[in-house]
Amino acid sequence: MTSPELTTLCYIEKDDSYLMLHRVSKKNDINHDKWIGVGGHFEERESPEECLLREVKEETGLTLTSWRFRGIVTFDGDICEYMCVYTADGFSGEMRECDEGVLEWVKKCDIEKLELWEGDKIFLRLLSDDAPFFSLKLVYRNGVLKNAVLNGTSL
């Protein structure tokens, strides 16, 4: 058994919108054609916050100045992954193009119209409802959400 992957994901907020990444650039991308927040894999000895700040800077050119750790998502699928979910409402710098896809500000009310993972819809609703810190386990088989458990309770 391999060690779980450790990642961060951030939804940067501005004018009642989230900065979303349409993953269209990489080949063999599990997220191909999906819309997700920005983030990525931990580097050796990084804290979640160090990973968050580095990944946001690498993917967007922006430097976060205000962020909040919102929850942890455990993915049980082809791989096991622990993802730290953040929102951010402060940043500086100029946004640049991302080599992993297209960055676009999307109104929060329009997010669910995008091509999203089913599990992402669950934690996006938790963020929208300003839920307290959460632990969400998502079980996927062949790309299909089979089970979701929020704070120990099946949904």
DSSP file with accessible surface (Angstrom, degrees, kcal/mol):
  #  RESIDUE AA STRUCTURE BP1 BP2  ACC     N-H-->O    O-->H-N    N-H-->O    O-->H-N    TCO  KAPPA ALPHA  PHI   PSI    X-CA   Y-CA   Z-CA
    1    1 A M              0   0  224      0, 0.0     2,-0.2     0, 0.0     0, 0.0   0.000 360.0 360.0 360.0 135.3    0.0    0.0    0.0
    2    2 A T        -     0   0  122      1,-0.1     3,-0.1     3,-0.0    78,-0.1  -0.524 360.0 -95.3 -89.1 158.3    1.3    3.4   -0.9
    3    3 A S        -     0   0  103     -2,-0.2    77,-0.2     1,-0.1    -1,-0.1  -0.383  48.6 -98.1 -67.5 148.9    1.3    6.5    1.4
    4    4 A P        -     0   0   50      0, 0.0    77,-0.3     0, 0.0     2,-0.2  -0.315  37.3-112.5 -65.2 150.5   -1.7    8.8    0.9
    5    5 A E  E     -a   81   0A  67     75,-2.9    77,-3.0    -3,-0.1     2,-0.5  -0.604  25.7-145.9 -79.5 146.1   -1.2   11.9   -1.2
    6    6 A L  E     +a   82   0A  85     -2,-0.2    36,-2.5    75,-0.2     2,-0.3  -0.974  29.6 158.9-117.8 124.6   -1.3   15.2    0.7
    7    7 A T  E     -aB  83  41A   5     75,-2.5    77,-2.8    -2,-0.5     2,-0.3  -0.897  30.1-138.8-139.7 166.6   -2.7   18.3   -1.1
    8    8 A T  E     -aB  84  40A   4     32,-2.2    32,-0.7    -2,-0.3     2,-0.3  -0.911  11.6-168.2-122.2 156.3   -4.3   21.7   -0.6
    9    9 A L  E     -aB  85  39A  12     75,-2.4    77,-2.8    -2,-0.3     2,-0.4  -0.983   7.5-168.9-142.8 133.4   -7.2   23.3   -2.5
   10   10 A C  E     -aB  86  38A   0     28,-3.1    28,-2.3    -2,-0.3     2,-0.7  -0.984  16.8-158.1-130.8 136.7   -8.1   26.9   -2.2
   11   11 A Y  E     -a   87   0A   0     75,-2.1    77,-1.9    -2,-0.4     2,-0.4  -0.946  20.1-154.1-108.6 106.9  -11.2   28.9   -3.4
   12   12 A I  E     -a   88   0A   0     -2,-0.7     7,-2.3     7,-0.5     2,-0.4  -0.716  12.8-146.8 -84.9 130.8  -10.1   32.6   -3.7
   13   13 A E  E     +G   18   0B  45     75,-3.4     2,-0.3    -2,-0.4     5,-0.2  -0.808  28.8 153.0-106.6 139.4  -13.0   35.0   -3.2
   14   14 A K  E >  S-G   17   0B  86      3,-2.1     3,-1.2    -2,-0.4    76,-0.0  -0.879  71.3  -8.4-159.7 130.6  -13.6   38.3   -4.9
   15   15 A D  T 3  S-     0   0  125     -2,-0.3     3,-0.1     1,-0.3    -2,-0.0   0.882 128.0 -53.0  51.3  47.4  -16.9   40.2   -5.6
   16   16 A D  T 3  S+     0   0  103      1,-0.2    92,-2.4    91,-0.1    93,-0.4   0.796 119.7 108.4  58.7  30.3  -19.1   37.2   -4.7
   17   17 A S  E <   -GH  14 107B   9     -3,-1.2    -3,-2.1    90,-0.3     2,-0.4  -0.912  60.9-137.7-129.6 159.0  -17.1   35.0   -7.1
   18   18 A Y  E     -GH  13 106B   9     88,-2.6    88,-2.7    -2,-0.3     2,-0.7  -0.930  24.7-118.7-111.9 145.2  -14.5   32.2   -6.7
   19   19 A L  E     - H   0 105B   0     -7,-2.3    -7,-0.5    -2,-0.4     2,-0.3  -0.735  41.5-169.5 -79.7 117.5  -11.4   31.9   -8.8
   20   20 A M  E     - H   0 104B   0     84,-2.9    84,-2.5    -2,-0.7     2,-0.6  -0.854  18.0-142.5-114.2 148.8  -11.9   28.6  -10.6
   21   21 A L  E     -IH  36 103B   0     15,-3.6    15,-2.4    -2,-0.3     2,-0.9  -0.948   6.7-152.5-112.7 117.3   -9.4   26.6  -12.7
   22   22 A H  E     -IH  35 102B  44     80,-3.0    80,-2.0    -2,-0.6     2,-1.3  -0.823  19.9-140.5 -88.6 108.4  -10.8   24.8  -15.8
   23   23 A R        +     0   0   21     11,-2.7    10,-3.7    -2,-0.9    11,-0.4  -0.549  57.0 125.3 -78.8  94.2   -8.4   21.9  -16.1
   24   24 A V        +     0   0   51     -2,-1.3    77,-0.2    76,-0.3    -1,-0.2   0.435  54.4  67.9-126.3  -2.9   -7.9   21.6  -19.9
   25   25 A S  S    S+     0   0   67     75,-1.1     2,-0.3    -3,-0.2    76,-0.2   0.809  79.1  75.0 -97.4 -32.2   -4.1   21.8  -20.4
   26   26 A K  S >  S-     0   0   94     74,-0.6     3,-0.5     1,-0.0     2,-0.2  -0.642  70.0-132.8 -90.4 142.0   -2.5   18.6  -19.0
   27   27 A K  T 3  S+     0   0  189     -2,-0.3     3,-0.1     1,-0.2    -2,-0.1  -0.556  90.6  19.5 -83.4 154.0   -2.6   15.2  -20.6
   28   28 A N  T 3  S+     0   0  174      1,-0.2     2,-0.6    -2,-0.2    -1,-0.2   0.908  86.8 159.1  53.5  44.2   -3.6   12.2  -18.4
   29   29 A D    X   -     0   0   23     -3,-0.5     3,-2.3     1,-0.1    -1,-0.2  -0.886  41.6-150.3-101.7 120.7   -5.1   14.6  -15.8
   30   30 A I  T 3  S+     0   0  109     -2,-0.6    -1,-0.1     1,-0.3    -2,-0.1   0.803 102.8  48.7 -59.2 -24.9   -7.6   13.0  -13.4
   31   31 A N  T >  S+     0   0   34      3,-0.1     3,-2.6    -3,-0.1    -8,-0.3   0.265  80.3 150.6 -97.4  12.3   -9.3   16.4  -13.3
   32   32 A H  T <  S+     0   0   87     -3,-2.3    -8,-0.2     1,-0.3     3,-0.1  -0.182  74.7   3.2 -54.0 132.3   -9.4   16.9  -17.1
   33   33 A D  T 3  S+     0   0   84    -10,-3.7    -1,-0.3     1,-0.3     2,-0.2   0.390 106.7 118.6  72.1  -1.6  -12.3   19.1  -18.2
   34   34 A K    <   -     0   0   38     -3,-2.6   -11,-2.7   -11,-0.4     2,-0.5  -0.583  63.2-129.1 -89.8 158.4  -13.4   19.7  -14.5
   35   35 A W  E     +I   22   0B  27     80,-2.4    82,-0.3   -13,-0.2     2,-0.3  -0.932  40.6 156.7-105.2 126.4  -13.5   23.0  -12.8
   36   36 A I  E     -I   21   0B  14    -15,-2.4   -15,-3.6    -2,-0.5   -27,-0.0  -0.866  41.9 -98.3-138.2 173.3  -11.7   23.1   -9.4
   37   37 A G        -     0   0    0     -2,-0.3     2,-0.3   -17,-0.2   -26,-0.2  -0.065  53.0 -87.0 -76.6-169.8  -10.1   25.6   -7.1
   38   38 A V  E    S+B   10   0A   0    -28,-2.3   -28,-3.1   -19,-0.2     2,-0.3  -0.759  72.9  88.8-104.1 152.6   -6.3   26.1   -7.1
   39   39 A G  E     -B    9   0A   9     -2,-0.3     2,-0.3   -30,-0.2   -30,-0.2  -0.973  37.2-171.3 155.9-167.1   -3.8   24.1   -5.2
   40   40 A G  E     -B    8   0A  14    -32,-0.7   -32,-2.2    -2,-0.3     2,-0.2  -0.985  36.7 -23.0 172.2-162.0   -1.6   21.0   -5.4
   41   41 A H  E     -B    7   0A  98     -2,-0.3   -34,-0.2   -34,-0.2     2,-0.1  -0.464  56.5-111.5 -82.5 143.2    0.7   18.5   -3.7
   42   42 A F        -     0   0   47    -36,-2.5     2,-0.2    -2,-0.2   -36,-0.2  -0.372  26.9-138.6 -62.3 144.2    2.8   19.1   -0.6
   43   43 A E    >   -     0   0  105      4,-0.2     3,-2.1     1,-0.1     8,-0.1  -0.643  48.5 -62.9 -96.2 164.3    6.5   19.3   -1.1
   44   44 A E  T 3  S-     0   0  166      1,-0.3    -1,-0.1    -2,-0.2     0, 0.0  -0.206 120.3  -0.1 -53.8 130.3    8.7   17.6    1.5
   45   45 A R  T 3  S+     0   0  223      1,-0.2    -1,-0.3    -3,-0.1     2,-0.3   0.535  94.6 143.1  69.0  12.5    8.4   19.0    5.0
   46   46 A E    <   -     0   0   33     -3,-2.1    -1,-0.2     4,-0.1    -4,-0.1  -0.591  45.9-134.9 -79.9 144.6    5.9   21.7    4.0
   47   47 A S     >  -     0   0   39     -2,-0.3     4,-2.5     1,-0.1     5,-0.2  -0.488  32.8-103.0 -81.6 165.3    3.0   22.6    6.3
   48   48 A P  H  > S+     0   0   39      0, 0.0     4,-2.7     0, 0.0     5,-0.1   0.918 124.1  49.8 -55.9 -41.2   -0.4   22.9    4.8
   49   49 A E  H  > S+     0   0   68      2,-0.2     4,-2.7     1,-0.2     5,-0.2   0.892 108.9  50.9 -67.8 -38.1   -0.1   26.7    4.8
   50   50 A E  H  > S+     0   0  105      2,-0.2     4,-2.3     1,-0.2     5,-0.2   0.925 112.6  46.9 -64.2 -41.3    3.3   26.7    3.1
   51   51 A C  H  X S+     0   0    0     -4,-2.5     4,-3.0     2,-0.2     5,-0.3   0.939 111.8  51.4 -63.4 -46.6    1.9   24.4    0.4
   52   52 A L  H  X S+     0   0    1     -4,-2.7     4,-2.6    -5,-0.2     5,-0.3   0.949 112.7  44.1 -54.3 -53.9   -1.2   26.6    0.0
   53   53 A L  H  X S+     0   0   61     -4,-2.7     4,-2.1     1,-0.2    -1,-0.2   0.914 116.4  46.4 -63.4 -42.3    0.8   29.8   -0.4
   54   54 A R  H  X S+     0   0   41     -4,-2.3     4,-2.9    -5,-0.2    -1,-0.2   0.947 114.2  46.7 -64.9 -48.0    3.3   28.2   -2.8
   55   55 A E  H  X S+     0   0   16     -4,-3.0     4,-2.7    -5,-0.2     5,-0.2   0.909 112.1  49.6 -64.7 -42.1    0.7   26.5   -5.0
   56   56 A V  H  X>S+     0   0    1     -4,-2.6     4,-2.4    -5,-0.3     6,-0.6   0.937 113.5  47.1 -61.6 -44.1   -1.5   29.6   -5.2
   57   57 A K  H  X5S+     0   0   98     -4,-2.1     4,-1.9    -5,-0.3    -2,-0.2   0.936 114.3  47.1 -62.4 -45.3    1.5   31.7   -6.2
   58   58 A E  H  <5S+     0   0   88     -4,-2.9    -2,-0.2     1,-0.2    -1,-0.2   0.896 119.9  37.6 -64.1 -41.3    2.7   29.1   -8.8
   59   59 A E  H  <5S+     0   0    4     -4,-2.7    -1,-0.2    -5,-0.2    -2,-0.2   0.759 135.0  15.7 -85.3 -25.9   -0.7   28.6  -10.4
   60   60 A T  H  <5S-     0   0    0     -4,-2.4    36,-2.4    -5,-0.2    -3,-0.2   0.602  87.0-123.5-122.2 -21.7   -2.1   32.2  -10.3
   61   61 A G  S  <<S+     0   0   10     -4,-1.9    33,-0.4    -5,-0.6     2,-0.2   0.356  72.1 126.6  85.9  -6.2    0.8   34.6   -9.6
   62   62 A L        -     0   0    3     -6,-0.6     2,-0.6    31,-0.1    -1,-0.3  -0.591  54.3-143.9 -89.4 148.8   -1.2   35.9   -6.6
   63   63 A T  E     -C   92   0A  58     29,-2.6    29,-2.3    -2,-0.2     2,-0.2  -0.952  22.0-131.4-109.0 118.5    0.1   36.1   -3.0
   64   64 A L  E     +C   91   0A  10     -2,-0.6    27,-0.3    27,-0.2     3,-0.1  -0.498  29.2 172.7 -71.0 138.5   -2.5   35.3   -0.4
   65   65 A T  E    S+     0   0A  88     25,-2.3     2,-0.3     1,-0.3    26,-0.2   0.497  71.9  28.3-118.5 -13.5   -2.8   37.8    2.5
   66   66 A S  E    S+C   90   0A  51     24,-1.4    24,-1.4     2,-0.0    23,-1.3  -0.924  70.8 151.2-152.5 122.2   -5.9   36.4    4.2
   67   67 A W  E     -C   88   0A  90     -2,-0.3     2,-0.4    21,-0.3    21,-0.3  -0.954  26.5-146.4-148.7 164.8   -7.1   32.8    4.2
   68   68 A R  E     -C   87   0A 117     19,-2.9    19,-2.0    -2,-0.3     2,-0.6  -0.997  18.8-130.2-140.3 130.9   -9.0   30.3    6.3
   69   69 A F  E     +C   86   0A  70     -2,-0.4    17,-0.2    17,-0.2    64,-0.1  -0.704  32.6 174.7 -78.8 117.7   -8.6   26.6    6.8
   70   70 A R  E     -     0   0A   9     15,-3.0    64,-1.4    -2,-0.6     2,-0.3   0.740  47.0 -43.0-103.6 -29.6  -12.1   25.2    6.3
   71   71 A G  E     -Cd  85 134A   0     14,-1.4    14,-3.0    62,-0.2     2,-0.4  -0.989  46.3-102.6 177.7 175.3  -11.9   21.5    6.3
   72   72 A I  E     -Cd  84 135A  49     62,-2.5    64,-2.6    -2,-0.3     2,-0.5  -0.983  24.4-158.7-125.2 136.0  -10.2   18.3    5.3
   73   73 A V  E     -Cd  83 136A   0     10,-2.8    10,-3.2    -2,-0.4     2,-0.6  -0.972   3.1-156.7-116.0 127.7  -11.4   15.9    2.6
   74   74 A T  E     -Cd  82 137A  26     62,-3.0    64,-3.2    -2,-0.5     2,-0.5  -0.928   9.7-157.5-102.9 121.2  -10.3   12.3    2.5
   75   75 A F  E     -Cd  81 138A  29      6,-3.2     6,-1.8    -2,-0.6     2,-0.6  -0.896   8.9-172.6-100.4 128.7  -10.5   10.8   -1.0
   76   76 A D  E     +Cd  80 139A  51     62,-2.9    64,-2.8    -2,-0.5     4,-0.2  -0.952  46.8  91.7-119.1 102.7  -10.8    7.0   -1.2
   77   77 A G  S    S-     0   0   25      2,-1.7    64,-0.1    -2,-0.6    62,-0.0  -0.572  97.0 -21.9-155.3-136.7  -10.6    6.0   -4.9
   78   78 A D  S    S+     0   0  131     -2,-0.2     2,-0.3     2,-0.0    63,-0.0   0.818 138.3  18.1 -59.1 -30.1   -7.9    5.0   -7.3
   79   79 A I  S    S-     0   0   65      2,-0.0    -2,-1.7   -74,-0.0     2,-0.5  -0.892  83.7-119.0-130.1 164.3   -5.6    6.8   -4.8
   80   80 A C  E     + C   0  76A  39     -2,-0.3   -75,-2.9    -4,-0.2     2,-0.4  -0.927  39.2 175.3-104.3 130.9   -5.9    7.8   -1.2
   81   81 A E  E     -aC   5  75A  34     -6,-1.8    -6,-3.2    -2,-0.5     2,-0.5  -1.000  26.9-155.4-140.0 138.4   -5.6   11.6   -0.7
   82   82 A Y  E     -aC   6  74A  89    -77,-3.0   -75,-2.5    -2,-0.4     2,-0.5  -0.976  22.1-168.6-110.1 119.6   -6.0   13.9    2.2
   83   83 A M  E     -aC   7  73A  12    -10,-3.2   -10,-2.8    -2,-0.5     2,-0.6  -0.948  15.2-147.2-117.9 123.7   -6.8   17.4    0.9
   84   84 A C  E     -aC   8  72A  11    -77,-2.8   -75,-2.4    -2,-0.5     2,-0.5  -0.786  20.5-150.0 -87.1 121.6   -6.8   20.6    3.1
   85   85 A V  E     +aC   9  71A   0    -14,-3.0   -15,-3.0    -2,-0.6   -14,-1.4  -0.835  20.2 174.2-102.6 130.4   -9.5   22.9    1.9
   86   86 A Y  E     -aC  10  69A   0    -77,-2.8   -75,-2.1    -2,-0.5     2,-0.3  -0.895  21.9-153.8-127.0 156.8   -9.1   26.7    2.2
   87   87 A T  E     -aC  11  68A   4    -19,-2.0   -19,-2.9    -2,-0.3     2,-0.4  -0.934  15.1-162.8-120.3 154.0  -10.9   29.9    1.3
   88   88 A A  E     +aC  12  67A   1    -77,-1.9   -75,-3.4    -2,-0.3   -21,-0.3  -1.000  19.6 175.5-137.6 136.4   -9.0   33.1    0.8
   89   89 A D  E     +     0   0A 105    -23,-1.3     2,-0.4    -2,-0.4   -22,-0.2   0.252  67.7  59.1-123.8  10.5  -10.4   36.7    0.7
   90   90 A G  E     + C   0  66A  13    -24,-1.4   -25,-2.3   -76,-0.0   -24,-1.4  -0.997  56.5 145.0-141.5 136.2   -7.2   38.7    0.5
   91   91 A F  E     - C   0  64A  60     -2,-0.4     2,-0.3   -27,-0.3   -27,-0.2  -0.983  24.1-153.3-159.7 161.6   -4.5   38.7   -2.0
   92   92 A S  E     + C   0  63A  60    -29,-2.3   -29,-2.6    -2,-0.3     2,-0.1  -0.886  49.4  52.1-133.9 167.9   -2.0   40.9   -3.8
   93   93 A G  S    S-     0   0   48     -2,-0.3     2,-0.5   -31,-0.2   -31,-0.1  -0.365  83.8 -62.1  99.6 179.0   -0.2   40.8   -7.1
   94   94 A E        -     0   0  169    -33,-0.4     2,-0.1    -2,-0.1    -2,-0.1  -0.906  47.2-120.9-108.2 131.5   -1.3   40.4  -10.7
   95   95 A M        -     0   0   72     -2,-0.5     2,-0.3   -34,-0.1   -34,-0.2  -0.446  33.6-171.0 -70.1 140.9   -3.0   37.2  -11.9
   96   96 A R        -     0   0  120    -36,-2.4   -34,-0.1    -2,-0.1     7,-0.1  -0.801  32.0 -76.0-125.9 171.5   -1.2   35.4  -14.7
   97   97 A E        -     0   0  178     -2,-0.3     2,-0.4     1,-0.1     5,-0.1  -0.319  43.4-134.4 -66.7 150.6   -2.0   32.5  -17.0
   98   98 A C  B >   -J  101   0C  10      3,-0.6     3,-1.0     1,-0.1   -39,-0.1  -0.900   4.1-146.3-109.9 135.9   -1.8   29.0  -15.5
   99   99 A D  T 3  S+     0   0  129     -2,-0.4     3,-0.1     1,-0.2    -1,-0.1   0.508  97.4  60.3 -79.3  -1.2   -0.1   26.1  -17.3
  100  100 A E  T 3  S-     0   0   31      1,-0.2   -75,-1.1   -41,-0.2   -74,-0.6   0.495 121.9 -58.2-100.5  -6.4   -2.7   23.6  -15.9
  101  101 A G  B <  S-J   98   0C   5     -3,-1.0    -3,-0.6   -78,-0.2     2,-0.5  -0.992  74.9 -39.8 161.9-158.8   -5.8   25.2  -17.4
  102  102 A V  E     -H   22   0B  76    -80,-2.0   -80,-3.0    -2,-0.3     2,-0.4  -0.879  44.1-145.8-108.1 126.3   -7.8   28.4  -17.7
  103  103 A L  E     +H   21   0B  26     -2,-0.5     2,-0.3   -82,-0.2   -82,-0.2  -0.735  26.6 168.4 -88.9 136.7   -8.4   30.6  -14.6
  104  104 A E  E     -H   20   0B  97    -84,-2.5   -84,-2.9    -2,-0.4     2,-0.5  -0.985  37.4-124.0-151.3 136.4  -11.7   32.4  -14.5
  105  105 A W  E     -H   19   0B  62     -2,-0.3     2,-0.4   -86,-0.2   -86,-0.2  -0.711  35.8-171.1 -77.0 123.9  -13.7   34.3  -11.8
  106  106 A V  E     -H   18   0B  11    -88,-2.7   -88,-2.6    -2,-0.5     5,-0.1  -0.981  27.1-112.8-123.3 128.9  -17.1   32.6  -11.5
  107  107 A K  E >>  -H   17   0B  97     -2,-0.4     3,-2.0   -90,-0.3     4,-0.6  -0.331  26.4-125.8 -55.7 137.6  -20.0   33.9   -9.6
  108  108 A K  G >4 S+     0   0   58    -92,-2.4     3,-1.1     1,-0.3     4,-0.4   0.862 110.5  58.7 -56.9 -36.3  -20.7   31.6   -6.6
  109  109 A C  G 34 S+     0   0  100    -93,-0.4    -1,-0.3     1,-0.2     3,-0.1   0.677 108.2  46.7 -69.1 -14.5  -24.3   31.2   -7.7
  110  110 A D  G X4 S+     0   0   58     -3,-2.0     3,-1.4     1,-0.1     4,-0.4   0.463  83.6  95.3-103.0  -3.9  -23.1   29.8  -11.0
  111  111 A I  G X< S+     0   0    7     -3,-1.1     3,-2.1    -4,-0.6    -2,-0.1   0.907  79.5  55.8 -57.9 -44.7  -20.5   27.4   -9.7
  112  112 A E  G 3  S+     0   0   88     -4,-0.4    -1,-0.3     1,-0.3     4,-0.2   0.645  96.3  66.9 -69.7  -8.9  -22.8   24.3   -9.7
  113  113 A K  G <  S+     0   0  164     -3,-1.4    -1,-0.3     2,-0.1    -2,-0.2   0.644  88.9  88.4 -79.7 -14.5  -23.5   24.9  -13.4
  114  114 A L  S <  S-     0   0   36     -3,-2.1     2,-1.1    -4,-0.4   -80,-0.1  -0.309  99.3 -91.0 -79.3 166.9  -19.9   24.0  -14.1
  115  115 A E        +     0   0  112    -82,-0.2   -80,-2.4    -2,-0.1     2,-0.3  -0.693  66.7 162.5 -79.3  99.8  -18.5   20.5  -14.8
  116  116 A L        -     0   0    6     -2,-1.1     2,-0.2   -82,-0.2   -80,-0.1  -0.840  46.1-100.8-118.5 157.1  -17.6   19.6  -11.2
  117  117 A W     >  -     0   0   41    -82,-0.3     4,-1.3    -2,-0.3     3,-0.2  -0.504  36.7-121.8 -67.3 145.4  -16.8   16.4   -9.3
  118  118 A E  H  > S+     0   0  101      1,-0.2     4,-0.9     2,-0.2     3,-0.3   0.896 113.1  52.1 -59.1 -40.7  -19.9   15.3   -7.3
  119  119 A G  H  > S+     0   0    0      1,-0.2     4,-1.8     2,-0.2     3,-0.4   0.856 101.5  60.2 -65.9 -33.1  -18.0   15.4   -4.1
  120  120 A D  H  > S+     0   0    6      1,-0.2     4,-2.8     2,-0.2     5,-0.2   0.875  98.0  59.4 -61.3 -35.6  -16.8   19.0   -4.8
  121  121 A K  H  X S+     0   0   39     -4,-1.3     4,-1.8    -3,-0.3    -1,-0.2   0.874 103.6  52.9 -60.9 -34.6  -20.5   20.0   -4.9
  122  122 A I  H  X S+     0   0   25     -4,-0.9     4,-1.9    -3,-0.4    -2,-0.2   0.966 113.6  39.3 -67.0 -50.6  -20.8   18.8   -1.3
  123  123 A F  H  X S+     0   0    0     -4,-1.8     4,-2.3     1,-0.2    -2,-0.2   0.851 111.5  57.9 -75.7 -24.0  -17.8   20.8    0.1
  124  124 A L  H  X S+     0   0   11     -4,-2.8     4,-2.6    -5,-0.2    -1,-0.2   0.904 106.9  49.7 -66.0 -36.4  -18.7   23.8   -2.0
  125  125 A R  H  X S+     0   0  114     -4,-1.8     4,-2.5    -5,-0.2    -2,-0.2   0.898 108.6  52.6 -66.3 -39.7  -22.1   23.8   -0.3
  126  126 A L  H  <>S+     0   0   23     -4,-1.9     5,-2.7     2,-0.2    -2,-0.2   0.922 111.4  46.6 -60.8 -41.8  -20.4   23.5    3.1
  127  127 A L  H ><5S+     0   0    6     -4,-2.3     3,-1.6     1,-0.2    -2,-0.2   0.932 111.7  50.9 -64.7 -43.9  -18.3   26.6    2.2
  128  128 A S  H 3<5S+     0   0   88     -4,-2.6    -2,-0.2     1,-0.3    -1,-0.2   0.871 110.6  48.6 -60.9 -38.0  -21.3   28.5    1.0
  129  129 A D  T 3<5S-     0   0  124     -4,-2.5    -1,-0.3    -5,-0.1    -2,-0.2   0.398 110.9-123.4 -82.7   2.8  -23.2   27.7    4.2
  130  130 A D  T < 5 -     0   0   96     -3,-1.6    -3,-0.2    -4,-0.2    -2,-0.1   0.891  43.0-172.2  53.4  42.8  -20.1   28.9    6.3
  131  131 A A      < -     0   0   17     -5,-2.7     3,-0.1    -6,-0.2    -1,-0.1  -0.275  26.4-103.1 -60.3 149.5  -20.1   25.5    8.0
  132  132 A P        -     0   0  109      0, 0.0    -1,-0.1     0, 0.0   -62,-0.0  -0.200  67.8 -51.1 -65.0 170.8  -17.7   25.0   10.9
  133  133 A F  S    S-     0   0  113    -64,-0.1     2,-0.3     1,-0.1   -62,-0.2  -0.121  74.1-163.6 -46.0 132.7  -14.5   23.1   10.2
  134  134 A F  E     -d   71   0A   2    -64,-1.4   -62,-2.5    -3,-0.1     2,-0.5  -0.866  26.6-149.4-127.4 156.9  -15.4   19.8    8.6
  135  135 A S  E     -d   72   0A  52     -2,-0.3    16,-3.5   -64,-0.2     2,-0.4  -0.996  24.4-178.4-121.9 119.9  -14.1   16.4    7.8
  136  136 A L  E     -dE  73 150A   0    -64,-2.6   -62,-3.0    -2,-0.5     2,-0.5  -0.983  12.7-161.3-125.0 125.6  -15.5   14.9    4.6
  137  137 A K  E     -dE  74 149A  90     12,-2.8    12,-2.4    -2,-0.4     2,-0.5  -0.944   8.2-167.9-106.6 127.6  -14.7   11.4    3.2
  138  138 A L  E     -dE  75 148A   0    -64,-3.2   -62,-2.9    -2,-0.5     2,-0.6  -0.969   5.3-159.2-117.8 123.8  -15.5   10.8   -0.4
  139  139 A V  E     -dE  76 147A  19      8,-2.9     7,-3.5    -2,-0.5     8,-1.4  -0.917  14.7-177.5-106.4 115.8  -15.5    7.3   -1.8
  140  140 A Y  E     - E   0 145A  19    -64,-2.8     2,-0.4    -2,-0.6     5,-0.2  -0.910  12.0-172.7-112.6 142.1  -15.1    7.1   -5.6
  141  141 A R  E >  S- E   0 144A 105      3,-2.4     3,-1.9    -2,-0.4   -64,-0.1  -0.987  79.2 -15.6-132.1 121.8  -15.0    4.1   -7.8
  142  142 A N  T 3  S-     0   0  151     -2,-0.4     3,-0.1     1,-0.3    -1,-0.1   0.871 129.5 -52.9  52.6  40.8  -14.2    4.5  -11.5
  143  143 A G  T 3  S+     0   0   40      1,-0.2     2,-0.5   -26,-0.0    -1,-0.3   0.504 114.5 116.1  79.5   3.0  -14.8    8.2  -11.2
  144  144 A V  E <   -E  141   0A  78     -3,-1.9    -3,-2.4   -27,-0.1     2,-0.5  -0.917  69.6-121.6-110.3 130.7  -18.3    7.9   -9.7
  145  145 A L  E     +E  140   0A  42     -2,-0.5    -5,-0.2    -5,-0.2     3,-0.1  -0.546  35.6 170.1 -70.1 119.7  -19.1    9.0   -6.1
  146  146 A K  E     +     0   0A 137     -7,-3.5     2,-0.3    -2,-0.5    -6,-0.2   0.703  61.6   5.9-103.5 -27.4  -20.3    6.0   -4.2
  147  147 A N  E     -E  139   0A  64     -8,-1.4    -8,-2.9     2,-0.0     2,-0.4  -0.984  53.0-164.7-158.4 146.3  -20.4    7.3   -0.6
  148  148 A A  E     -E  138   0A   7     -2,-0.3     7,-2.9     7,-0.3     2,-0.5  -0.998   6.1-170.3-135.3 132.4  -19.9   10.5    1.3
  149  149 A V  E     -EF 137 154A  29    -12,-2.4   -12,-2.8    -2,-0.4     2,-0.6  -0.983   4.6-164.0-127.8 117.7  -19.4   10.8    5.1
  150  150 A L  E >  S-EF 136 153A  36      3,-2.8     3,-2.1    -2,-0.5   -14,-0.2  -0.913  74.9 -22.9-107.0 119.2  -19.5   14.2    6.8
  151  151 A N  T 3  S-     0   0   97    -16,-3.5    -1,-0.2    -2,-0.6   -15,-0.1   0.869 130.4 -46.9  48.9  42.0  -18.0   14.4   10.3
  152  152 A G  T 3  S+     0   0   70    -17,-0.3     2,-0.5    -3,-0.2    -1,-0.3   0.406 119.1 105.6  86.7  -0.4  -18.6   10.6   10.7
  153  153 A T  E <  S-F  150   0A  97     -3,-2.1    -3,-2.8     0, 0.0    -1,-0.2  -0.946  70.6-121.9-118.7 127.0  -22.2   10.5    9.4
  154  154 A S  E      F  149   0A  77     -2,-0.5    -5,-0.3    -5,-0.3    -7,-0.0  -0.372 360.0 360.0 -62.3 139.7  -23.1    9.2    6.0
  155  155 A L              0   0  119     -7,-2.9    -7,-0.3    -2,-0.0    -1,-0.1  -0.580 360.0 360.0 -93.2 360.0  -24.9   11.6    3.7
